[in-house]
């Protein structure tokens, strides 16, 4: 997971360098606004990714067979058998 975030950070930094080096000469106001919007959104995403890099990620652990529903049902039956009074043999 951490490697994916690092790769995304590198991609966003590269995009920021590209957008920052683009000239606005010959562009319409709408195109300039679009370029500015891309630049500021990239900065926002970069800050978010850098913040997420420091957050601990919960590691999913598979549930063992002993914790499954079948096992829980089987365990209840075993407990019930132990609680019953033994029947008297003749």
TIBA-145737 format. One line per 5 residues: number of its first residue (from 1); for each residue x negated, y, z of C-alpha. Coordinates in Angstrom, 1 decimal. Each point is the difference from the previous one (the first is absolute). Layout:
// residues N
NUM	X:Y:Z; ...
END
This chain:
// residues 90
1	0.0:0.0:0.0; -2.8:2.4:0.9; -1.7:-0.6:-3.3; 3.2:0.9:-1.9; 0.2:3.3:1.9
6	-3.7:0.8:-0.7; 0.5:-0.8:-3.7; 3.1:2.3:-0.1; -2.0:2.8:1.8; -2.7:-0.3:-2.7
11	2.6:0.2:-2.8; 1.7:3.0:1.5; -3.3:1.8:0.6; -0.9:-0.6:-3.7; 3.4:1.3:-1.1
16	-0.5:3.1:2.2; -3.5:0.7:-1.6; 1.6:-0.4:-3.4; 3.0:2.3:0.7; -2.2:2.5:1.8
21	-2.3:0.3:-3.1; 2.8:0.5:-2.5; 0.2:3.4:-1.4; 3.3:1.8:-0.3; -1.0:2.0:-3.1
26	2.6:-0.4:-2.7; 2.6:-1.7:2.3; 3.5:1.3:0.6; 1.1:1.0:3.5; 2.0:-3.2:0.2
31	-3.0:-2.1:-0.9; -2.1:1.8:2.6; 2.7:-0.5:2.6; 0.0:-3.7:-0.8; -3.8:-0.2:0.3
36	0.2:1.8:3.4; 2.7:-2.3:1.2; -2.1:-3.1:-1.0; -3.0:1.5:1.8; 1.9:0.7:3.3
41	1.8:-3.3:0.0; -3.3:-1.8:-0.5; -1.5:1.9:3.0; 3.0:-0.9:2.1; -0.3:-3.7:-1.0
46	-3.7:0.0:0.7; 0.5:1.4:3.5; 2.7:-2.6:0.6; -2.2:-2.9:-1.2; -2.9:1.2:2.2
51	2.3:0.1:3.0; 1.3:-3.5:-0.8; -3.5:-1.4:-0.3; -0.5:0.5:3.8; 3.3:-1.7:1.0
56	-0.2:-3.5:1.1; 2.0:-2.4:-2.1; 1.9:-2.8:1.6; -1.3:-3.3:-1.3; 2.7:-2.4:-0.8
61	-0.5:-3.5:1.5; 2.0:-2.9:-1.3; 2.4:-1.6:2.4; -1.1:-3.5:1.0; 2.3:-2.9:-0.4
66	0.4:-0.3:3.8; 1.7:3.4:0.1; 2.5:-0.7:-2.8; 3.8:-0.3:0.5; -0.1:-3.8:-0.4
71	-2.6:-0.3:2.7; 2.0:2.3:2.4; 3.0:-2.2:-0.5; -2.0:-3.1:0.7; -1.5:1.5:3.1
76	3.4:0.9:1.4; 1.1:-3.6:-0.4; -3.1:-1.3:1.8; 0.6:2.4:2.8; 3.6:-1.0:0.3
81	-1.0:-3.7:0.2; -2.4:0.7:2.8; 2.7:1.9:2.0; 2.6:-2.8:-0.1; 0.1:-2.4:2.9
86	-1.2:-3.4:-1.0; 2.8:-2.5:-0.4; 0.0:-3.0:2.4; -0.9:-3.2:-1.6; 2.0:-3.1:1.0
END
